[in-house]
Amino acid sequence: MRFNRRQFVTASAAATALGTALPTRFASGQGAEFTYKYANNLPPSHPLNTRTKEMADKVRAETGGRVDIQIFPASQLGSDTDMLSQLRSGGIEFFTLSGLILSTLVPQTAINGIGFAFSDYDTVWKAMDGELGAFIRAQIGKAGLVAMDRIFDNGFRQMTTSTRPITSPDDLRGFKMRVPVSPLWTSMFKAFDSAPASINASELYTALQTKIVDGQENALTGIWALKLYEVQKYCSMTNHMWDGFWFLANRRAWERLPEDLRTIVARNVNAAAVAQREDLAKMSGTVQQDLAAKGIVFNTPKTDAFRDKLRSGGFYAEWKGKLGDEAWSLLERYSGKLG
Ligand code: X2X
C-alpha cells in the first residue's frame, strides 16, 4: 500500500490520537515505553535487591507503566567488570557499583575506601550526602554516566579467613587475600604486606571454596548474603574501610527519559537507598549472631596497629597524591586528618 503525503499525515495523526486514548498498561515488559535493565552483583535476598525491587514496582505504578525496570541480581549478566562495560555501551541502562571498582574508570570515586577514614555511619552519611558525595558524582558525570544522589550502603568491611583469625597486621603478611578489582584495594593490602588477588564478586565464593585465596573482606551483611560462612571459618572485626554502591545510569538512556519520568525514577531510587541503609542498620544488630550460629568464629583486633602499618608504609601519602589535594581535603573535612 502506498500513501501520498496527505494521507500519511492524516494516518499518523489518527494513530497519535488513538495512542493517547489507549488505556494505561501496567503489564511488565511488553507495552512499556522504556524497558530498562538494572544489574547488580548481590543475591536477591540482600536489602539492595529487596529495596530496588520495591523501587521498580513504584516506578511502574507512578509512570502508568511507561517505565519498566527489570532487575538482574547476582551477577547474572556478568562480573562487575563486564557489567561496567555493558553500562557504558548501553547494553544495560542501570547498575549499582562500588565506588572503588568504578575507580577503574573514574579514579576519584575510590576515595571513600581510604583505610580507616570513617569511624561511624554518622560521618559516612554526612560525607556521602554532603560535599564529598557531590564531588564524586560530578566526577562520575564527566565520564558519561549519571549517579543518583543517594548512595546505597555496602557496609564497614571485616576480614574473613578459612585458616586463622587475623589478630594484628603481622597475620596479614604474605596472606592470600581476595580483593575486588580496584587499585585502591590492591594497594591497601599490599601496604599490609599481604598477597592480594583481584577477583570479582561473581567468582568470590568459588575462589574461597577452591582455596585460590585463603580469605576475603566484606561487610557482615555481604558475608551473610553471599553465604561465605560456608567456605570461611574466622571473622576479624577490623572495620578497615566503608564502601557503598552508586546507582548509575547510562547517560544516553537516562536522557531518553522525558524529564517527568526521570524525576519519578530518581525520587524512588533515592528513597530506596535511604530505606536500604536503614535495613542494614537493623541487620547489624543480628547478623553477627546469625553468622556465629553458622560456625563463624569472631575476634576483634585492635585497629591502631593496622592503621599505623598503612601510615608507615606511605599508603596515605601515596593516595593523597593520586586523588589530589581537592579531593583529599574534602575527605579530611569529614574524616579528620589522615595519615
Ligand atoms: O565484591 C565485593 O566484595 C562486594 C560485593 O562487596 C562489592 O561489590 C564491592
py3Dmol code that shows the C-alpha trace and the ligand (Angstrom):
import py3Dmol

protein = """\
ATOM      1  CA  MET A   1       0.000   0.000   0.000  1.00  0.00           C
ATOM      2  CA  ARG A   2       1.250   3.461  -0.850  1.00  0.00           C
ATOM      3  CA  PHE A   3       0.261   6.666   0.880  1.00  0.00           C
ATOM      4  CA  ASN A   4       0.535  10.105  -0.544  1.00  0.00           C
ATOM      5  CA  ARG A   5       1.776  12.738   1.861  1.00  0.00           C
ATOM      6  CA  ARG A   6      -1.671  13.990   2.828  1.00  0.00           C
ATOM      7  CA  GLN A   7      -2.981  10.529   3.628  1.00  0.00           C
ATOM      8  CA  PHE A   8       0.186   9.780   5.607  1.00  0.00           C
ATOM      9  CA  VAL A   9      -0.168  12.858   7.792  1.00  0.00           C
ATOM     10  CA  THR A  10      -3.815  12.035   8.463  1.00  0.00           C
ATOM     11  CA  ALA A  11      -2.993   8.431   9.299  1.00  0.00           C
ATOM     12  CA  SER A  12      -0.277   9.339  11.804  1.00  0.00           C
ATOM     13  CA  ALA A  13      -2.453  11.980  13.435  1.00  0.00           C
ATOM     14  CA  ALA A  14      -5.144   9.341  13.858  1.00  0.00           C
ATOM     15  CA  ALA A  15      -2.614   6.913  15.350  1.00  0.00           C
ATOM     16  CA  THR A  16      -1.431   9.537  17.818  1.00  0.00           C
ATOM     17  CA  ALA A  17      -4.989  10.299  18.860  1.00  0.00           C
ATOM     18  CA  LEU A  18      -5.654   6.595  19.241  1.00  0.00           C
ATOM     19  CA  GLY A  19      -2.434   6.152  21.230  1.00  0.00           C
ATOM     20  CA  THR A  20      -3.376   8.714  23.841  1.00  0.00           C
ATOM     21  CA  ALA A  21      -6.842   7.203  24.134  1.00  0.00           C
ATOM     22  CA  LEU A  22      -5.478   3.726  24.881  1.00  0.00           C
ATOM     23  CA  PRO A  23      -5.878   2.505  28.464  1.00  0.00           C
ATOM     24  CA  THR A  24      -2.808   2.665  30.677  1.00  0.00           C
ATOM     25  CA  ARG A  25      -0.791  -0.535  30.618  1.00  0.00           C
ATOM     26  CA  PHE A  26       0.845  -1.859  33.762  1.00  0.00           C
ATOM     27  CA  ALA A  27       1.974  -5.205  32.380  1.00  0.00           C
ATOM     28  CA  SER A  28       5.647  -5.912  32.937  1.00  0.00           C
ATOM     29  CA  GLY A  29       7.863  -5.614  29.874  1.00  0.00           C
ATOM     30  CA  GLN A  30       5.547  -5.575  26.893  1.00  0.00           C
ATOM     31  CA  GLY A  31       3.871  -2.317  26.352  1.00  0.00           C
ATOM     32  CA  ALA A  32       6.234  -0.218  28.439  1.00  0.00           C
ATOM     33  CA  GLU A  33       7.699   2.692  26.547  1.00  0.00           C
ATOM     34  CA  PHE A  34      11.052   2.310  28.317  1.00  0.00           C
ATOM     35  CA  THR A  35      12.146  -1.170  29.345  1.00  0.00           C
ATOM     36  CA  TYR A  36      15.443  -0.710  31.184  1.00  0.00           C
ATOM     37  CA  LYS A  37      17.752  -3.318  32.664  1.00  0.00           C
ATOM     38  CA  TYR A  38      19.187  -2.810  36.150  1.00  0.00           C
ATOM     39  CA  ALA A  39      22.004  -5.200  37.129  1.00  0.00           C
ATOM     40  CA  ASN A  40      23.981  -5.821  40.322  1.00  0.00           C
ATOM     41  CA  ASN A  41      26.302  -8.325  41.981  1.00  0.00           C
ATOM     42  CA  LEU A  42      24.299  -9.307  45.084  1.00  0.00           C
ATOM     43  CA  PRO A  43      21.789 -12.123  45.689  1.00  0.00           C
ATOM     44  CA  PRO A  44      18.043 -11.317  45.628  1.00  0.00           C
ATOM     45  CA  SER A  45      17.830 -11.610  49.444  1.00  0.00           C
ATOM     46  CA  HIS A  46      20.144  -8.642  50.089  1.00  0.00           C
ATOM     47  CA  PRO A  47      18.360  -5.373  51.025  1.00  0.00           C
ATOM     48  CA  LEU A  48      19.918  -3.767  47.931  1.00  0.00           C
ATOM     49  CA  ASN A  49      17.684  -6.057  45.873  1.00  0.00           C
ATOM     50  CA  THR A  50      14.564  -6.090  48.048  1.00  0.00           C
ATOM     51  CA  ARG A  51      14.532  -2.270  48.105  1.00  0.00           C
ATOM     52  CA  THR A  52      15.286  -1.796  44.407  1.00  0.00           C
ATOM     53  CA  LYS A  53      12.554  -4.299  43.563  1.00  0.00           C
ATOM     54  CA  GLU A  54      10.123  -2.141  45.533  1.00  0.00           C
ATOM     55  CA  MET A  55      11.522   0.871  43.680  1.00  0.00           C
ATOM     56  CA  ALA A  56      10.874  -0.763  40.288  1.00  0.00           C
ATOM     57  CA  ASP A  57       7.281  -1.564  41.293  1.00  0.00           C
ATOM     58  CA  LYS A  58       6.681   2.027  42.384  1.00  0.00           C
ATOM     59  CA  VAL A  59       8.230   3.425  39.209  1.00  0.00           C
ATOM     60  CA  ARG A  60       5.986   1.199  37.091  1.00  0.00           C
ATOM     61  CA  ALA A  61       2.902   2.330  39.011  1.00  0.00           C
ATOM     62  CA  GLU A  62       3.783   6.028  39.147  1.00  0.00           C
ATOM     63  CA  THR A  63       4.649   6.208  35.450  1.00  0.00           C
ATOM     64  CA  GLY A  64       1.459   4.420  34.457  1.00  0.00           C
ATOM     65  CA  GLY A  65       3.521   1.520  33.144  1.00  0.00           C
ATOM     66  CA  ARG A  66       5.661   3.655  30.852  1.00  0.00           C
ATOM     67  CA  VAL A  67       8.924   2.776  32.635  1.00  0.00           C
ATOM     68  CA  ASP A  68       9.633  -0.884  33.324  1.00  0.00           C
ATOM     69  CA  ILE A  69      12.863  -1.561  35.228  1.00  0.00           C
ATOM     70  CA  GLN A  70      13.875  -5.207  35.069  1.00  0.00           C
ATOM     71  CA  ILE A  71      16.303  -6.373  37.742  1.00  0.00           C
ATOM     72  CA  PHE A  72      19.163  -8.797  37.115  1.00  0.00           C
ATOM     73  CA  PRO A  73      20.732  -9.608  40.505  1.00  0.00           C
ATOM     74  CA  ALA A  74      23.612 -11.898  41.499  1.00  0.00           C
ATOM     75  CA  SER A  75      25.953 -11.064  38.600  1.00  0.00           C
ATOM     76  CA  GLN A  76      23.526 -12.800  36.193  1.00  0.00           C
ATOM     77  CA  LEU A  77      24.711 -10.536  33.389  1.00  0.00           C
ATOM     78  CA  GLY A  78      28.408 -10.991  34.186  1.00  0.00           C
ATOM     79  CA  SER A  79      31.056  -9.782  36.611  1.00  0.00           C
ATOM     80  CA  ASP A  80      31.230  -6.195  37.844  1.00  0.00           C
ATOM     81  CA  THR A  81      33.932  -5.550  35.267  1.00  0.00           C
ATOM     82  CA  ASP A  82      31.666  -6.892  32.483  1.00  0.00           C
ATOM     83  CA  MET A  83      28.610  -5.035  33.744  1.00  0.00           C
ATOM     84  CA  LEU A  84      30.512  -1.745  33.859  1.00  0.00           C
ATOM     85  CA  SER A  85      31.359  -2.173  30.154  1.00  0.00           C
ATOM     86  CA  GLN A  86      27.738  -3.026  29.390  1.00  0.00           C
ATOM     87  CA  LEU A  87      26.576   0.067  31.248  1.00  0.00           C
ATOM     88  CA  ARG A  88      28.955   2.245  29.255  1.00  0.00           C
ATOM     89  CA  SER A  89      27.883   0.796  25.914  1.00  0.00           C
ATOM     90  CA  GLY A  90      24.182   0.947  26.803  1.00  0.00           C
ATOM     91  CA  GLY A  91      23.700  -2.843  26.927  1.00  0.00           C
ATOM     92  CA  ILE A  92      22.318  -2.262  30.408  1.00  0.00           C
ATOM     93  CA  GLU A  93      20.789   1.041  31.479  1.00  0.00           C
ATOM     94  CA  PHE A  94      21.247   0.908  35.275  1.00  0.00           C
ATOM     95  CA  PHE A  95      23.897  -0.674  37.508  1.00  0.00           C
ATOM     96  CA  THR A  96      24.859  -0.399  41.173  1.00  0.00           C
ATOM     97  CA  LEU A  97      28.622  -0.484  41.653  1.00  0.00           C
ATOM     98  CA  SER A  98      31.126   0.071  44.437  1.00  0.00           C
ATOM     99  CA  GLY A  99      32.867   3.404  44.021  1.00  0.00           C
ATOM    100  CA  LEU A 100      36.160   1.590  44.497  1.00  0.00           C
ATOM    101  CA  ILE A 101      35.532  -0.615  41.464  1.00  0.00           C
ATOM    102  CA  LEU A 102      34.141   2.304  39.466  1.00  0.00           C
ATOM    103  CA  SER A 103      37.512   3.962  40.090  1.00  0.00           C
ATOM    104  CA  THR A 104      38.975   1.837  37.283  1.00  0.00           C
ATOM    105  CA  LEU A 105      37.059   4.335  35.097  1.00  0.00           C
ATOM    106  CA  VAL A 106      36.724   7.405  37.352  1.00  0.00           C
ATOM    107  CA  PRO A 107      39.789   7.387  39.664  1.00  0.00           C
ATOM    108  CA  GLN A 108      38.451   9.676  42.393  1.00  0.00           C
ATOM    109  CA  THR A 109      35.411   7.508  43.157  1.00  0.00           C
ATOM    110  CA  ALA A 110      37.709   5.284  45.252  1.00  0.00           C
ATOM    111  CA  ILE A 111      38.072   7.943  47.903  1.00  0.00           C
ATOM    112  CA  ASN A 112      35.509   6.634  50.409  1.00  0.00           C
ATOM    113  CA  GLY A 113      37.539   3.421  50.726  1.00  0.00           C
ATOM    114  CA  ILE A 114      40.683   5.018  52.138  1.00  0.00           C
ATOM    115  CA  GLY A 115      41.651   2.828  55.095  1.00  0.00           C
ATOM    116  CA  PHE A 116      40.083   3.847  58.422  1.00  0.00           C
ATOM    117  CA  ALA A 117      38.853   7.182  57.038  1.00  0.00           C
ATOM    118  CA  PHE A 118      35.386   6.766  58.563  1.00  0.00           C
ATOM    119  CA  SER A 119      34.792   5.631  62.115  1.00  0.00           C
ATOM    120  CA  ASP A 120      30.980   5.641  62.146  1.00  0.00           C
ATOM    121  CA  TYR A 121      27.875   5.875  59.954  1.00  0.00           C
ATOM    122  CA  ASP A 122      27.052   9.368  61.074  1.00  0.00           C
ATOM    123  CA  THR A 123      30.228  10.600  59.421  1.00  0.00           C
ATOM    124  CA  VAL A 124      29.731   8.383  56.366  1.00  0.00           C
ATOM    125  CA  TRP A 125      26.302   9.814  55.549  1.00  0.00           C
ATOM    126  CA  LYS A 126      27.371  13.382  56.280  1.00  0.00           C
ATOM    127  CA  ALA A 127      30.208  12.972  53.804  1.00  0.00           C
ATOM    128  CA  MET A 128      28.426  10.967  51.114  1.00  0.00           C
ATOM    129  CA  ASP A 129      25.197  13.012  51.242  1.00  0.00           C
ATOM    130  CA  GLY A 130      27.289  16.160  51.581  1.00  0.00           C
ATOM    131  CA  GLU A 131      30.116  17.765  49.670  1.00  0.00           C
ATOM    132  CA  LEU A 132      32.309  14.694  49.301  1.00  0.00           C
ATOM    133  CA  GLY A 133      29.475  12.771  47.619  1.00  0.00           C
ATOM    134  CA  ALA A 134      28.625  15.749  45.395  1.00  0.00           C
ATOM    135  CA  PHE A 135      32.254  15.961  44.304  1.00  0.00           C
ATOM    136  CA  ILE A 136      32.341  12.231  43.465  1.00  0.00           C
ATOM    137  CA  ARG A 137      29.075  12.396  41.497  1.00  0.00           C
ATOM    138  CA  ALA A 138      30.426  15.310  39.497  1.00  0.00           C
ATOM    139  CA  GLN A 139      33.474  13.212  38.519  1.00  0.00           C
ATOM    140  CA  ILE A 140      31.168  10.345  37.511  1.00  0.00           C
ATOM    141  CA  GLY A 141      29.156  12.785  35.400  1.00  0.00           C
ATOM    142  CA  LYS A 142      32.254  13.726  33.424  1.00  0.00           C
ATOM    143  CA  ALA A 143      32.679  10.076  32.412  1.00  0.00           C
ATOM    144  CA  GLY A 144      29.343   9.805  30.591  1.00  0.00           C
ATOM    145  CA  LEU A 145      27.480   8.170  33.476  1.00  0.00           C
ATOM    146  CA  VAL A 146      24.864   9.567  35.822  1.00  0.00           C
ATOM    147  CA  ALA A 147      24.934   8.791  39.568  1.00  0.00           C
ATOM    148  CA  MET A 148      21.767   9.181  41.634  1.00  0.00           C
ATOM    149  CA  ASP A 149      22.163  11.400  44.703  1.00  0.00           C
ATOM    150  CA  ARG A 150      21.875   8.795  47.451  1.00  0.00           C
ATOM    151  CA  ILE A 151      24.463   6.046  47.646  1.00  0.00           C
ATOM    152  CA  PHE A 152      23.360   2.585  48.870  1.00  0.00           C
ATOM    153  CA  ASP A 153      25.180   1.037  51.825  1.00  0.00           C
ATOM    154  CA  ASN A 154      27.635  -1.817  51.359  1.00  0.00           C
ATOM    155  CA  GLY A 155      28.910  -1.506  54.918  1.00  0.00           C
ATOM    156  CA  PHE A 156      32.065  -1.377  57.011  1.00  0.00           C
ATOM    157  CA  ARG A 157      34.337  -4.195  55.947  1.00  0.00           C
ATOM    158  CA  GLN A 158      35.689  -7.058  58.052  1.00  0.00           C
ATOM    159  CA  MET A 159      38.240  -9.745  57.208  1.00  0.00           C
ATOM    160  CA  THR A 160      37.367 -13.431  56.992  1.00  0.00           C
ATOM    161  CA  THR A 161      39.676 -16.422  56.555  1.00  0.00           C
ATOM    162  CA  SER A 162      39.488 -20.180  56.319  1.00  0.00           C
ATOM    163  CA  THR A 163      42.781 -20.649  58.178  1.00  0.00           C
ATOM    164  CA  ARG A 164      43.256 -18.497  61.300  1.00  0.00           C
ATOM    165  CA  PRO A 165      41.977 -15.276  62.817  1.00  0.00           C
ATOM    166  CA  ILE A 166      43.673 -12.022  61.865  1.00  0.00           C
ATOM    167  CA  THR A 167      44.756 -10.526  65.190  1.00  0.00           C
ATOM    168  CA  SER A 168      47.342  -7.988  64.006  1.00  0.00           C
ATOM    169  CA  PRO A 169      48.851  -6.752  60.745  1.00  0.00           C
ATOM    170  CA  ASP A 170      51.543  -9.430  61.163  1.00  0.00           C
ATOM    171  CA  ASP A 171      48.915 -12.054  60.407  1.00  0.00           C
ATOM    172  CA  LEU A 172      48.366 -10.434  57.012  1.00  0.00           C
ATOM    173  CA  ARG A 173      51.998 -10.837  55.937  1.00  0.00           C
ATOM    174  CA  GLY A 174      52.028 -12.987  52.788  1.00  0.00           C
ATOM    175  CA  PHE A 175      48.338 -13.819  53.305  1.00  0.00           C
ATOM    176  CA  LYS A 176      46.420 -14.712  50.137  1.00  0.00           C
ATOM    177  CA  MET A 177      43.564 -12.225  50.317  1.00  0.00           C
ATOM    178  CA  ARG A 178      40.842 -11.741  47.735  1.00  0.00           C
ATOM    179  CA  VAL A 179      40.159  -8.098  46.989  1.00  0.00           C
ATOM    180  CA  PRO A 180      37.653  -6.669  44.474  1.00  0.00           C
ATOM    181  CA  VAL A 181      39.100  -5.404  41.190  1.00  0.00           C
ATOM    182  CA  SER A 182      40.299  -1.960  42.223  1.00  0.00           C
ATOM    183  CA  PRO A 183      43.707  -0.263  42.525  1.00  0.00           C
ATOM    184  CA  LEU A 184      42.902   1.088  46.000  1.00  0.00           C
ATOM    185  CA  TRP A 185      42.048  -2.319  47.422  1.00  0.00           C
ATOM    186  CA  THR A 186      45.189  -3.865  45.951  1.00  0.00           C
ATOM    187  CA  SER A 187      47.348  -1.005  47.199  1.00  0.00           C
ATOM    188  CA  MET A 188      45.924  -1.227  50.722  1.00  0.00           C
ATOM    189  CA  PHE A 189      46.524  -4.943  51.081  1.00  0.00           C
ATOM    190  CA  LYS A 190      49.987  -4.584  49.603  1.00  0.00           C
ATOM    191  CA  ALA A 191      50.631  -1.976  52.294  1.00  0.00           C
ATOM    192  CA  PHE A 192      49.622  -4.674  54.801  1.00  0.00           C
ATOM    193  CA  ASP A 193      52.287  -6.890  53.121  1.00  0.00           C
ATOM    194  CA  SER A 194      49.667  -9.437  52.119  1.00  0.00           C
ATOM    195  CA  ALA A 195      49.306 -11.079  48.704  1.00  0.00           C
ATOM    196  CA  PRO A 196      46.091  -9.580  47.296  1.00  0.00           C
ATOM    197  CA  ALA A 197      44.351 -11.243  44.338  1.00  0.00           C
ATOM    198  CA  SER A 198      41.825  -9.192  42.320  1.00  0.00           C
ATOM    199  CA  ILE A 199      38.676 -11.263  41.916  1.00  0.00           C
ATOM    200  CA  ASN A 200      35.159 -10.121  41.042  1.00  0.00           C
ATOM    201  CA  ALA A 201      32.285 -10.855  43.440  1.00  0.00           C
ATOM    202  CA  SER A 202      30.869 -13.277  40.836  1.00  0.00           C
ATOM    203  CA  GLU A 203      33.914 -15.544  41.383  1.00  0.00           C
ATOM    204  CA  LEU A 204      34.359 -14.956  45.096  1.00  0.00           C
ATOM    205  CA  TYR A 205      32.611 -17.982  46.572  1.00  0.00           C
ATOM    206  CA  THR A 206      34.386 -20.404  44.227  1.00  0.00           C
ATOM    207  CA  ALA A 207      37.763 -18.749  44.785  1.00  0.00           C
ATOM    208  CA  LEU A 208      37.397 -19.308  48.537  1.00  0.00           C
ATOM    209  CA  GLN A 209      35.999 -22.794  48.127  1.00  0.00           C
ATOM    210  CA  THR A 210      38.853 -23.942  45.885  1.00  0.00           C
ATOM    211  CA  LYS A 211      41.439 -22.158  48.079  1.00  0.00           C
ATOM    212  CA  ILE A 212      42.720 -19.917  45.325  1.00  0.00           C
ATOM    213  CA  VAL A 213      42.697 -17.441  48.209  1.00  0.00           C
ATOM    214  CA  ASP A 214      42.531 -18.040  51.966  1.00  0.00           C
ATOM    215  CA  GLY A 215      40.461 -15.032  52.887  1.00  0.00           C
ATOM    216  CA  GLN A 216      38.477 -12.024  51.810  1.00  0.00           C
ATOM    217  CA  GLU A 217      36.999  -8.888  53.313  1.00  0.00           C
ATOM    218  CA  ASN A 218      33.382  -7.712  53.181  1.00  0.00           C
ATOM    219  CA  ALA A 219      30.666  -6.273  55.405  1.00  0.00           C
ATOM    220  CA  LEU A 220      28.822  -8.792  57.595  1.00  0.00           C
ATOM    221  CA  THR A 221      25.628  -8.379  55.538  1.00  0.00           C
ATOM    222  CA  GLY A 222      27.569  -9.222  52.373  1.00  0.00           C
ATOM    223  CA  ILE A 223      29.226 -12.229  54.036  1.00  0.00           C
ATOM    224  CA  TRP A 224      25.754 -13.365  55.028  1.00  0.00           C
ATOM    225  CA  ALA A 225      24.042 -12.761  51.663  1.00  0.00           C
ATOM    226  CA  LEU A 226      26.867 -14.361  49.665  1.00  0.00           C
ATOM    227  CA  LYS A 227      26.868 -17.376  52.051  1.00  0.00           C
ATOM    228  CA  LEU A 228      30.596 -17.020  52.619  1.00  0.00           C
ATOM    229  CA  TYR A 229      30.156 -18.687  56.038  1.00  0.00           C
ATOM    230  CA  GLU A 230      30.042 -21.961  54.085  1.00  0.00           C
ATOM    231  CA  VAL A 231      33.636 -21.506  52.938  1.00  0.00           C
ATOM    232  CA  GLN A 232      35.169 -19.338  55.716  1.00  0.00           C
ATOM    233  CA  LYS A 233      35.822 -20.008  59.402  1.00  0.00           C
ATOM    234  CA  TYR A 234      37.086 -16.825  61.097  1.00  0.00           C
ATOM    235  CA  CYS A 235      35.924 -13.243  61.005  1.00  0.00           C
ATOM    236  CA  SER A 236      38.088 -10.433  62.340  1.00  0.00           C
ATOM    237  CA  MET A 237      36.259  -7.188  63.045  1.00  0.00           C
ATOM    238  CA  THR A 238      38.700  -4.704  61.566  1.00  0.00           C
ATOM    239  CA  ASN A 239      36.236  -2.119  60.150  1.00  0.00           C
ATOM    240  CA  HIS A 240      39.107  -1.208  57.861  1.00  0.00           C
ATOM    241  CA  MET A 241      37.017   0.720  55.322  1.00  0.00           C
ATOM    242  CA  TRP A 242      33.499   1.735  54.367  1.00  0.00           C
ATOM    243  CA  ASP A 243      32.045   1.056  50.933  1.00  0.00           C
ATOM    244  CA  GLY A 244      28.792   1.861  49.162  1.00  0.00           C
ATOM    245  CA  PHE A 245      27.035   1.276  45.845  1.00  0.00           C
ATOM    246  CA  TRP A 246      26.387   4.153  43.466  1.00  0.00           C
ATOM    247  CA  PHE A 247      23.189   3.719  41.460  1.00  0.00           C
ATOM    248  CA  LEU A 248      24.455   4.531  37.970  1.00  0.00           C
ATOM    249  CA  ALA A 249      22.679   5.194  34.696  1.00  0.00           C
ATOM    250  CA  ASN A 250      23.987   5.178  31.162  1.00  0.00           C
ATOM    251  CA  ARG A 251      23.724   8.855  30.217  1.00  0.00           C
ATOM    252  CA  ARG A 252      22.108   8.368  26.793  1.00  0.00           C
ATOM    253  CA  ALA A 253      19.474   6.042  28.278  1.00  0.00           C
ATOM    254  CA  TRP A 254      18.859   8.486  31.123  1.00  0.00           C
ATOM    255  CA  GLU A 255      18.415  11.408  28.763  1.00  0.00           C
ATOM    256  CA  ARG A 256      15.999   9.440  26.587  1.00  0.00           C
ATOM    257  CA  LEU A 257      13.568   9.513  29.515  1.00  0.00           C
ATOM    258  CA  PRO A 258      11.361  12.618  29.479  1.00  0.00           C
ATOM    259  CA  GLU A 259      12.071  14.845  32.437  1.00  0.00           C
ATOM    260  CA  ASP A 260       8.935  13.932  34.395  1.00  0.00           C
ATOM    261  CA  LEU A 261       9.863  10.246  34.204  1.00  0.00           C
ATOM    262  CA  ARG A 262      13.466  10.949  35.231  1.00  0.00           C
ATOM    263  CA  THR A 263      12.117  12.741  38.304  1.00  0.00           C
ATOM    264  CA  ILE A 264       9.981   9.730  39.265  1.00  0.00           C
ATOM    265  CA  VAL A 265      12.871   7.278  38.819  1.00  0.00           C
ATOM    266  CA  ALA A 266      15.381   9.436  40.726  1.00  0.00           C
ATOM    267  CA  ARG A 267      12.998  10.061  43.613  1.00  0.00           C
ATOM    268  CA  ASN A 268      12.249   6.351  44.006  1.00  0.00           C
ATOM    269  CA  VAL A 269      15.876   5.255  43.684  1.00  0.00           C
ATOM    270  CA  ASN A 270      16.959   7.774  46.326  1.00  0.00           C
ATOM    271  CA  ALA A 271      14.142   6.676  48.642  1.00  0.00           C
ATOM    272  CA  ALA A 272      15.170   3.030  48.134  1.00  0.00           C
ATOM    273  CA  ALA A 273      18.748   3.895  49.118  1.00  0.00           C
ATOM    274  CA  VAL A 274      17.633   5.564  52.329  1.00  0.00           C
ATOM    275  CA  ALA A 275      15.416   2.570  53.199  1.00  0.00           C
ATOM    276  CA  GLN A 276      18.213   0.133  52.342  1.00  0.00           C
ATOM    277  CA  ARG A 277      20.596   1.959  54.687  1.00  0.00           C
ATOM    278  CA  GLU A 278      18.040   1.518  57.477  1.00  0.00           C
ATOM    279  CA  ASP A 279      17.678  -2.189  56.652  1.00  0.00           C
ATOM    280  CA  LEU A 280      21.419  -2.678  57.025  1.00  0.00           C
ATOM    281  CA  ALA A 281      21.456  -0.730  60.276  1.00  0.00           C
ATOM    282  CA  LYS A 282      18.728  -3.026  61.621  1.00  0.00           C
ATOM    283  CA  MET A 283      20.516  -6.156  60.422  1.00  0.00           C
ATOM    284  CA  SER A 284      23.726  -5.064  62.128  1.00  0.00           C
ATOM    285  CA  GLY A 285      22.096  -5.974  65.437  1.00  0.00           C
ATOM    286  CA  THR A 286      21.581  -9.621  64.473  1.00  0.00           C
ATOM    287  CA  VAL A 287      23.814 -10.633  61.579  1.00  0.00           C
ATOM    288  CA  GLN A 288      26.858 -11.316  63.755  1.00  0.00           C
ATOM    289  CA  GLN A 289      24.869 -13.834  65.836  1.00  0.00           C
ATOM    290  CA  ASP A 290      23.451 -15.346  62.647  1.00  0.00           C
ATOM    291  CA  LEU A 291      26.969 -15.848  61.305  1.00  0.00           C
ATOM    292  CA  ALA A 292      28.192 -17.231  64.646  1.00  0.00           C
ATOM    293  CA  ALA A 293      25.310 -19.708  64.533  1.00  0.00           C
ATOM    294  CA  LYS A 294      26.661 -20.851  61.149  1.00  0.00           C
ATOM    295  CA  GLY A 295      30.029 -21.559  62.784  1.00  0.00           C
ATOM    296  CA  ILE A 296      31.948 -18.339  62.160  1.00  0.00           C
ATOM    297  CA  VAL A 297      34.383 -17.524  64.985  1.00  0.00           C
ATOM    298  CA  PHE A 298      34.739 -13.783  65.677  1.00  0.00           C
ATOM    299  CA  ASN A 299      37.574 -11.750  67.123  1.00  0.00           C
ATOM    300  CA  THR A 300      38.068  -8.007  67.495  1.00  0.00           C
ATOM    301  CA  PRO A 301      41.669  -6.934  66.942  1.00  0.00           C
ATOM    302  CA  LYS A 302      42.975  -3.516  67.951  1.00  0.00           C
ATOM    303  CA  THR A 303      42.854  -1.476  64.782  1.00  0.00           C
ATOM    304  CA  ASP A 304      45.575   1.065  65.684  1.00  0.00           C
ATOM    305  CA  ALA A 305      48.313  -1.276  64.555  1.00  0.00           C
ATOM    306  CA  PHE A 306      46.645  -1.720  61.142  1.00  0.00           C
ATOM    307  CA  ARG A 307      46.355   1.999  60.713  1.00  0.00           C
ATOM    308  CA  ASP A 308      49.984   2.533  61.768  1.00  0.00           C
ATOM    309  CA  LYS A 309      51.077  -0.022  59.221  1.00  0.00           C
ATOM    310  CA  LEU A 310      49.307   1.908  56.447  1.00  0.00           C
ATOM    311  CA  ARG A 311      50.822   5.146  57.686  1.00  0.00           C
ATOM    312  CA  SER A 312      54.382   3.871  57.965  1.00  0.00           C
ATOM    313  CA  GLY A 313      54.096   2.168  54.582  1.00  0.00           C
ATOM    314  CA  GLY A 314      53.279   5.519  52.961  1.00  0.00           C
ATOM    315  CA  PHE A 315      49.735   4.483  51.981  1.00  0.00           C
ATOM    316  CA  TYR A 316      48.085   7.788  52.952  1.00  0.00           C
ATOM    317  CA  ALA A 317      50.775   9.922  51.334  1.00  0.00           C
ATOM    318  CA  GLU A 318      50.542   7.876  48.129  1.00  0.00           C
ATOM    319  CA  TRP A 319      46.755   8.182  47.888  1.00  0.00           C
ATOM    320  CA  LYS A 320      46.723  11.842  48.744  1.00  0.00           C
ATOM    321  CA  GLY A 321      48.981  12.294  45.736  1.00  0.00           C
ATOM    322  CA  LYS A 322      46.836  10.076  43.499  1.00  0.00           C
ATOM    323  CA  LEU A 323      43.478  11.577  44.431  1.00  0.00           C
ATOM    324  CA  GLY A 324      44.682  15.175  44.519  1.00  0.00           C
ATOM    325  CA  ASP A 325      44.552  17.924  47.130  1.00  0.00           C
ATOM    326  CA  GLU A 326      40.969  18.986  46.435  1.00  0.00           C
ATOM    327  CA  ALA A 327      39.524  15.503  46.923  1.00  0.00           C
ATOM    328  CA  TRP A 328      41.761  14.783  49.889  1.00  0.00           C
ATOM    329  CA  SER A 329      40.850  17.936  51.782  1.00  0.00           C
ATOM    330  CA  LEU A 330      37.150  17.228  51.126  1.00  0.00           C
ATOM    331  CA  LEU A 331      37.616  13.781  52.666  1.00  0.00           C
ATOM    332  CA  GLU A 332      39.538  15.157  55.647  1.00  0.00           C
ATOM    333  CA  ARG A 333      36.786  17.699  56.255  1.00  0.00           C
ATOM    334  CA  TYR A 334      34.713  14.722  57.397  1.00  0.00           C
ATOM    335  CA  SER A 335      37.297  12.141  58.482  1.00  0.00           C
ATOM    336  CA  GLY A 336      39.670  14.447  60.305  1.00  0.00           C
ATOM    337  CA  LYS A 337      43.376  14.480  59.473  1.00  0.00           C
ATOM    338  CA  LEU A 338      44.540  11.256  57.834  1.00  0.00           C
ATOM    339  CA  GLY A 339      47.988   9.726  57.651  1.00  0.00           C
TER     340      GLY A 339
END
"""
ligand_1 = """\
9
X2X
O 32.811 -7.542 45.599
C 32.545 -7.344 46.795
O 33.228 -7.783 47.726
C 31.352 -6.514 47.139
C 30.095 -7.339 46.915
O 31.408 -6.114 48.476
C 31.376 -5.307 46.275
O 30.550 -5.118 45.436
C 32.478 -4.361 46.482
"""
view = py3Dmol.view(width=600, height=400)
view.addModel(protein, "pdb")
view.setStyle({"model": 0}, {"cartoon": {"style": "trace"}})
view.addModel(ligand_1, "xyz")
view.setStyle({"model": 1}, {"stick": {}})
view.zoomTo()
view.show()
